[in-house]
Amino acid sequence: MAKEPERPGLTAETVRALARDSGATEQQIREIISLVGFDRASILREARLVAKDG
């Protein structure tokens, strides 16, 4: 049986680090990733905006 291809994504540890660095929640980080993709700078930019808006 063929091995399933790995899906791209970020580890739980990376999501936690992004949340800690930005002030957003882990769930918000996951939602941002679904919208903007895996670019760290884009994720942090959007997460900081979300965290700032409260």
N, C-alpha and C positions, 0 to 999 in steps of 0.2 A: 504494500500500500504506500502511495506517495505521501510524503510529509506535507502538511498544510503550510502554505507560505505564511511567513510572519507578517502580521499587520503592523504598519507603522504606528507609532504612538510614543507617548512619554510614560516613563515609569511612575509609579505612585510616589516614589521619593522625589522625582523631579517636579511633579505637580505640587507636592507639599512645599518644596523650596520656592517655587514660583508664587504660591499663595503667601508664604512668609515674607518674601521680598517685596510683594506688591501691596499687601494688606487686603487682598481679595480672599474669598473662601476657596477651598479646593473645588467645590461644585461650580463656582463661577469660572474658575480656571478651565475646567473641563468644557463648559459651555463656550468659552472664548475660543478654545482650541477647535471646537466643531465649526466655528464661524470663520476663523482666520487661518487655521492650519497650525503648523508646528514651528513657525519662526519665533524664536524666543523674544526678540525685540518687539514684535507685533503683539505677542501675548502680554508682555509686561506693560506695554503702552495702554492696551485696552483694559487690563486688570487694574492699573492705577486709576484710570478714569472711573471705572465701576466702583472701586473702593472709595474714591473721593466723593462720589455722589451719595454714598452711604447706603 
